[in-house]
Amino acid sequence: MRKQLFALAALGMSSLSVYAQNSVTLYGIIDEGINYNSNADGHRLYNLSSGVLQGSRWGLKGREDLGGGLSALFVLESGFDVNNGKMGQGGLLFGRQAYVGLGSPYGTLTLGRQYDMVVDNLGRFIVGDQWGGYMAAHPADLDNFNNTYRVNNEIKYTSQPIAGLTFGGTYSLGGVAGNVSRNQIWSLGASYDNGPLLAGIGYLNVRNPNTSFYGSGGTQAATTGGVPGSNLGSSPVISGYASAHTLQVIGAGAAYTFGAATVGATYSNTKFMSLGDRTSGPVPTGGISGTATFNNAEVNFRYQINPALVAGVAYDYTHNSGAAGQSSATYHQGSAGIDYFLSKRTDLYTVATFQHAHGKDSTGKTAVASINQLTPSTSDRQLAIRIGIRHKF
């Protein structure tokens, strides 16, 4: 009897040891709410939508201790729509993230479908990734700060923190025989965390972005209401630039916390270069050439009223210099939001975003307001209001 008890205890200790070295976690977010759009293609719109503050998702992540400071890790993450149960990111099973890799004291190397360095190092500084959700993100998420698009076939390295500094880089293989550069994507970035001060920089370079980047499965069905053959979506802010040979994003951001308040700011320079490349995407009637350059600046303020209540405001400025022969367009956007936490895992929130546009947009037409991921307005103004609930598990 004693031998049996000893064997059982030894087996239990062995199981605990294995569990301590290996872990798999199921997690997720459910985000649902009611939206109001003052001008959705000429009409007022009230509707339910999923994943505004954060994309609704479920995922699995795991890590195995291999000894000597080395560990194996993986993430599989799937987006979905609460209203109809459909998968997100264009119907991909694990459209948000899917990667495997190794971690060590020298950094982490991962392979698969992942985020770029602009997302990793700058996303946290915009209100779209804080209390505002995608409605408060930059128009058309033109710089991808709000992580609308992921990168397939990506090799990614991220360093361990060194005196508050973290850096890394990515490279995505284009997968085209005989043409190494076609569809390739690469990025670099770094972050600095030092008490109340946070800062980051990022660079993204995408060849043939209409197919390699925008065609990789975005947050919504990108071609809805858009031009046939274009994956840039229905937002006229950028939809006319599907024929760009190269997309380039340079960005920087910072935030400083003093007491209960945090002030943040971001800047990005986004270029759709060598327009008119028919091997990348459709060329508008009448043709297009040259480079279209967007300059975007955001300033934001967040205040922790009490441990359960957060409020914030933000202003975003976007200017498109236009391609050769095009006029410029400017978008002014203001947002405000309140987030109340019922518990550590459940919160109620409301967000309001107003946008005003003027000039000529990427399609060459009079610019209309087009809040990110909403049906564009038929006028130069648009107001969107969201009341939602978010639960994390």
Secondary structure as UniProt FT lines:
FT   HELIX           2..21
FT   STRAND          22..40
FT   TURN            41..42
FT   STRAND          43..50
FT   STRAND          57..67
FT   TURN            68..69
FT   STRAND          70..80
FT   TURN            82..84
FT   HELIX           89..91
FT   TURN            93..94
FT   STRAND          97..104
FT   TURN            105..106
FT   STRAND          107..114
FT   HELIX           117..122
FT   HELIX           123..125
FT   HELIX           127..129
FT   TURN            130..131
FT   HELIX           134..136
FT   HELIX           139..141
FT   TURN            142..143
FT   TURN            145..146
FT   STRAND          151..158
FT   TURN            163..164
FT   STRAND          165..172
FT   TURN            177..178
FT   TURN            182..183
FT   STRAND          185..194
FT   TURN            195..196
FT   STRAND          197..207
FT   HELIX           209..212
FT   HELIX           214..216
FT   TURN            222..225
FT   TURN            228..229
FT   TURN            236..238
FT   HELIX           239..241
FT   TURN            242..243
FT   STRAND          246..258
FT   TURN            259..260
FT   STRAND          261..275
FT   TURN            278..280
FT   TURN            285..286
FT   STRAND          290..306
FT   TURN            307..308
FT   STRAND          309..320
FT   TURN            324..325
FT   STRAND          329..341
FT   STRAND          346..360
FT   TURN            362..363
FT   TURN            372..373
FT   STRAND          381..392
//
